[in-house]
Amino acid sequence: MNRLFIFIFLISGLVAQSQIHEIGVFLGGSNYIGDIGKTTYIAPNEGAFGILYRWNKSPRHSWRISYTQSKITGNDKDASAPSRQLRNYNFENSIKEVSLGLEFDFFDFNLHDSKTKFTPYVYSGLSYVRYEGLYFINDYPKIDDKYGTLAIPMTIGIKTKFINHIILGFEAGARYSFKDDFDGSNPSNKKLESLKFGNINSKDWYVFTGFTITYTFGNKPCYCAD
């Protein structure tokens, strides 16, 4: 809840600027890629929800901040590798992410233009994610403690001006985390190092895929150099 208040405070400060703004929600799903279960990059199997804010600095780029939360799961029964199927591990975890970065539009996306607008876009920056550090003992996952780590978001999407003031988008964003214990394969706790398994040289990934719906407001900006 405290993170939500911080998010709202940051948005309030940004809205005071005389530029065009967007605020809205993300609705979709999540999946994880790591040492348990299948390794398909875009295969949402759990629901995900978030809120986001864009500050459109020009018709081609926007600063973006978002908060997204979801559950991630993995099951060796779904894997294509026989070794994973034989091991038969499964886990679930919860992730809460705050992300800040730059979104680049391939086409001009001046929302004050009365014409219908459409553009593909890419987004990247830096994310901070909270999660439960796991470890396996007697073939079952256990919770060690709550941890936080950085991640790098790599998102591609498309968006359009749906109706007046409403922007509808669809995106898929993979996150490369700096940790390897979302699934319990490489515990952060040094006391649990003997319980490591899988590829300890590869970090965990998670992916958010879904729709964004934002509402635009603010004065018509002057897109010029500061």
C-alpha positions in Angstrom: 0.0 0.0 0.0 2.9 2.4 0.8 4.2 1.9 -2.7 0.9 2.8 -4.2 0.9 6.1 -2.3 4.4 6.8 -3.5 3.3 6.1 -7.0 0.3 8.5 -6.7 2.6 11.2 -5.2 5.0 10.9 -8.1 2.2 11.2 -10.6 0.8 14.2 -8.8 4.1 16.0 -9.1 4.4 15.2 -12.8 0.8 16.3 -13.6 1.7 19.8 -12.4 3.8 20.2 -15.6 2.1 21.8 -18.7 2.4 18.7 -20.9 0.0 16.0 -22.0 -0.4 13.1 -19.7 -1.8 9.6 -19.7 -2.9 7.5 -16.8 -4.5 4.1 -16.9 -4.3 0.4 -16.2 -2.6 -2.7 -17.5 -4.7 -5.9 -17.6 -3.2 -9.2 -18.8 -1.1 -12.2 -17.7 2.3 -13.2 -16.7 4.7 -16.1 -17.1 8.2 -17.1 -15.9 11.2 -18.5 -17.6 13.8 -20.3 -15.5 14.9 -23.7 -14.2 11.4 -25.2 -13.6 8.7 -25.9 -16.1 8.5 -24.9 -19.8 10.8 -22.3 -21.4 8.3 -20.6 -23.8 8.9 -16.8 -23.7 5.4 -15.6 -24.2 2.9 -18.0 -22.6 0.9 -16.2 -19.9 -0.6 -18.6 -17.3 -1.4 -16.3 -14.4 -3.3 -13.0 -14.2 -1.5 -9.7 -13.9 -2.7 -6.2 -13.0 -1.0 -2.8 -13.0 -1.3 1.0 -13.2 0.7 3.2 -15.4 1.4 6.8 -16.2 3.0 8.4 -19.4 4.3 11.9 -19.8 4.4 12.5 -23.5 7.5 14.6 -23.9 7.2 14.6 -27.8 5.1 12.9 -30.4 7.8 10.2 -30.6 8.8 9.5 -27.0 7.3 9.4 -23.5 8.6 8.9 -19.9 6.7 6.1 -18.3 6.3 4.8 -14.7 4.2 1.7 -13.8 3.4 -0.6 -10.9 2.5 -4.2 -11.8 1.8 -7.2 -9.6 1.2 -10.9 -10.4 1.7 -14.5 -9.4 4.3 -16.5 -11.3 4.2 -20.3 -11.5 6.2 -23.1 -13.0 5.6 -26.9 -13.3 8.0 -29.5 -14.6 5.0 -31.5 -15.9 4.6 -28.8 -18.6 8.3 -28.9 -19.7 9.4 -30.4 -23.0 12.7 -31.6 -21.5 12.5 -35.2 -20.2 14.9 -34.4 -17.3 12.5 -31.7 -16.0 9.5 -34.0 -16.4 11.3 -36.7 -14.4 12.3 -34.2 -11.6 8.6 -33.1 -11.3 9.2 -29.9 -9.4 6.6 -27.0 -9.2 6.5 -23.7 -7.5 4.5 -20.4 -7.2 5.7 -16.9 -6.2 4.3 -13.4 -6.1 6.0 -10.4 -7.7 5.4 -6.7 -7.3 7.2 -4.4 -9.7 7.8 -0.7 -10.1 9.3 0.3 -13.5 10.6 3.6 -14.8 11.9 4.3 -18.3 11.5 5.6 -21.8 8.9 4.6 -24.4 9.7 5.3 -28.1 7.0 5.5 -30.8 7.9 4.4 -34.3 5.3 6.9 -35.8 4.3 10.4 -34.6 1.7 10.0 -31.9 0.5 13.6 -31.4 -2.7 13.1 -29.4 -3.9 16.6 -30.1 -4.3 15.7 -33.8 -7.9 14.9 -34.6 -6.9 12.1 -37.0 -6.8 8.5 -35.9 -3.4 7.6 -34.5 -1.7 4.3 -34.5 1.9 3.3 -33.7 4.2 0.4 -32.7 6.4 1.2 -29.8 9.3 -0.1 -27.6 9.9 0.5 -23.9 12.9 -0.1 -21.7 14.4 1.3 -18.5 14.9 -0.1 -15.0 12.5 -2.1 -12.8 12.6 -3.0 -9.1 10.7 -6.1 -8.1 9.8 -7.6 -4.7 9.4 -11.3 -4.4 9.7 -14.3 -2.0 13.0 -16.1 -2.1 12.4 -19.8 -2.4 14.4 -23.0 -1.8 13.6 -26.7 -2.2 13.9 -29.3 0.5 12.6 -32.8 0.2 11.3 -31.9 -3.3 9.0 -29.2 -2.0 9.4 -25.4 -2.2 9.8 -23.4 1.0 9.9 -19.6 1.6 13.2 -18.3 2.9 12.5 -14.5 3.1 11.2 -11.6 1.0 13.8 -10.0 -1.3 14.1 -7.2 -3.8 16.1 -7.0 -7.0 16.6 -5.0 -10.1 15.4 -6.1 -13.6 15.7 -4.8 -17.1 12.3 -4.5 -19.0 12.3 -5.1 -22.7 8.8 -4.3 -24.1 7.3 -4.1 -27.6 3.7 -3.1 -28.2 1.2 -1.3 -30.4 -1.3 1.4 -29.4 -4.0 3.5 -31.0 -6.3 6.4 -30.1 -9.4 4.4 -29.5 -11.9 7.2 -28.9 -11.4 10.8 -27.8 -9.0 10.8 -24.8 -8.8 7.0 -24.7 -5.7 5.1 -25.8 -5.8 1.3 -26.2 -2.6 -0.7 -26.5 -1.3 -4.3 -26.5 2.2 -5.2 -25.3 4.5 -8.0 -24.3 7.4 -7.2 -22.0 10.1 -9.6 -20.9 12.1 -8.7 -17.7 15.6 -10.0 -17.1 16.1 -10.1 -13.4 19.4 -10.0 -11.5 18.4 -12.9 -9.3 18.0 -16.7 -9.7 15.8 -17.7 -6.8 12.3 -16.8 -8.0 11.9 -20.5 -8.5 14.1 -21.7 -5.6 16.9 -23.1 -7.9 19.6 -20.8 -6.5 18.8 -19.5 -3.0 20.1 -16.0 -2.1 20.6 -17.2 1.5 24.2 -18.4 1.7 23.2 -21.0 4.3 21.1 -22.8 1.6 23.8 -23.0 -1.1 23.9 -26.8 -0.9 20.3 -26.9 -2.2 21.1 -25.3 -5.6 20.0 -27.0 -8.8 19.6 -26.2 -12.5 21.7 -23.7 -14.4 23.1 -21.4 -11.8 24.7 -19.2 -14.5 21.3 -18.1 -15.9 19.1 -15.6 -14.1 15.3 -15.8 -13.9 13.0 -14.0 -16.4 9.4 -13.0 -16.2 7.0 -11.7 -18.8 3.9 -9.4 -18.7 1.6 -9.6 -21.7 -1.7 -7.8 -22.0 -3.7 -4.6 -22.8 -3.2 -1.1 -21.6 -6.0 1.4 -21.4 -5.1 5.0 -20.6 -6.9 8.3 -20.4 -5.2 11.4 -21.8 -5.4 14.9 -20.3 -3.4 18.2 -20.0 -2.7 21.2 -22.1 -1.5 21.0 -25.7 2.3 20.9 -25.4 4.9 22.8 -27.4 7.1 20.0 -28.7 10.4 21.9 -28.8 13.8 21.6 -27.3 14.1 22.7 -23.7 
